[in-house]
Amino acid sequence: MKEAVIVVDMLNDFIYGKLACERALDIIPNLKKLIDAARKSGRPVIFANDAHLPSDPEMGLWGEHAMKGTKEAEVIPELEPARQDYVLEKRNYSSFFETGLELLLHTLNIDTVVITGLHTHMCCRHTAADAFMRGFRVIAAEDCLNAFTEEDHRSGIEYMRSVYDASITTGDALAREWDSGSNSEEL
């Protein structure tokens, strides 16, 4: 098994801006630890970021947010992408939709994606759906995911588990495993 960490929408607008989710602050330390462990073990880290245009369908639901080319659409400074990381722009809930993510994962020989970021029941769930439909194994790192409410977070986790056969674990468990150099086949 070869994993990649997908970090969904950990953006200025979603942490500190227009659509701020206070609960996102809780996952930043866990995400930092997981991202560091992934980098050290040679696993790719892929940031999938909203970068909207004014004509995007989401504008009608959420108003203007994370607009392409703005500071609000950038990854928060605490999780700043490193040179070896990948940064993809998305205009839809799913990290796969017209972003080149599938091609990137195949090029890197990835067969398993670790889903992290915001929002468990929306963008992360849609990313998990598209990963599953494309034949990737899905791991949800529940302490590296969050949503506006605990109910939304829990429902997203349960949906990924029951519908996409996602393995539910923690970023901490993955980081320890990757730091020790063991294989995650037992997940």
N, C-alpha and C positions, 0 to 999 in steps of 0.2 A: 504494500500500500504506500502511495506517495501523496502526501497532503499538501494543500496550499491553504493559507489563512485568507479569507475574504473579509475585509473590514468595510461594512456598509454604512455610509452616510454619517460618519463621525465628523461632522462639519460645524463650522462656526455658527451658522444659522440654526442648527438643531441643538447645540449645546448652550450657546450664549446669546443667540439672536432672536429673530422673529418667531420661530417655531421651537423655542427652547424647551427642552425636556430636562427638568431638574434631576430626574432619576438617572440620566445619562452620566452624571458626575460620578455615580457609584461604580460604574464599570471601567472608568479610565485606568485606575491602577491595575486591574486584572488584565485589561487589554495590553497595557504596556509590557507586563510580564510575559504574556503569551507571544506578543510580537517579537520581543527580544529573544525568547527561546526559539521561535521559528527562524529568525535570522541566523542565530548562532548554529542551528542544526542544518542550515542550508535549505529550509523550506521557504517557498516564495510567500511574500506578503503582498496582497493585491487590495488596493483601496478602490472601492467602487463608489463614486461620489455623484450626487445630484449636481447637474450643471444645466439648469433650465433655460429655455428660450421663452419669450413672452407668449408664444402660441401653444405651448405645451398643455395638454389636457388637465394636468394637475393644477394649473393656475386657477381654474374655476372652483376647485375644491378647497385649496389651501391658500390661495392668494400667491403673490409673487414671493418666492423664497429660493435660496441657493441659486441665484441667477449666474449663468455662465460668465466667467471672467471676473467675478466679484470676490472680495475677501470672504463674504458669507458662504461661498461655495468651496472654500478651502478646508482641508483637514485641520482640526484644532492643533495648536502648537504642541500640546502635550504628546501628540501621536505623530509628529511630523514624519512624513515618509522619508526613508533613507534612499540613497542613490540606487541601491539594488532592488528597491521595491517597485511595484507597478502601480500606476494611477490611471484609472479609467473613468471617463465621464459617462453619466447615464441621464436619460431624460424620462425615465419610466421607473416604476417601482422595482422591477427586476434588474439585478446587476448583469444579467445575460442579454437583455433586449437591446440589440444593435450597438453593443459596446466592444465586441471582439473578444469578450472573456472566454467563450468556448474555445476559439482558436488558440488563444494564449495558453489555456489549461492543457490542451492537446499537445501543443508545441513543447510544453514543459513536462510532458508525460505524467500529468497529475490524474489520479483516479478518485481522489477524495477531497472534498472541500469542507473546511471548518468555517461555519457561518458565525459572524460576530457583528456587533454594531446596533444600529437603530433602524427601524422599530421592529421588534420581534414578530408582531402580528401583521406587518405590512411588507416593507421592503425586504426584510430578512426572510419572511415566509415565501414571498414571490421568488426570491433568489433560490431558496431551497427547492421550490417547485421546479424551476427551470433546470437546476442541477440534476435533480432526480430524473426528470423527463429525458435528459441527455445522457443518462447512464452513469453519472457520478455518484459515489457514496457520499452521504451527507452526515456531518457531525455538527451538532449545535452545542456551542460552549455557553451554557446558560448563565454563567457569571460574567460573560462578556457580551451579553445581549440585554436590551431593555426596551421599555415602551413607556408611554405616558402614564399607564396605570399597571398595577400588579396583575390585575385580571387580563389585560391585553397581553402582557408578557407571558403569563402562564398559558393562556389560550394559544398563543403562537408556538410555544414550546411543545405543547401537547399535540397541536396540529402537525407539526413537523415530525414528531415521533410516530403518530398513528397513521398518517397519510403518506409520508415519504420515507418511512422506516429509518428516520434519523437516529443516530446514536446520540444520547444526551449525556454530556459530561461537563466538566468545568475547564476553563482555561488554565486554572492552577494545576489540575491533574495532567493535562496535555503538556504544560511547560515542564513539570517535574519529569515526565516520561521522556520528553525530547532532550532535556538537560542530561538525563542519565544515558541517553543513546539507545534506549530500548525501542522496539518496534511497537506500533500501536495496534497491531493485529488483534490483540485481546479486547479492544473496546467493543 
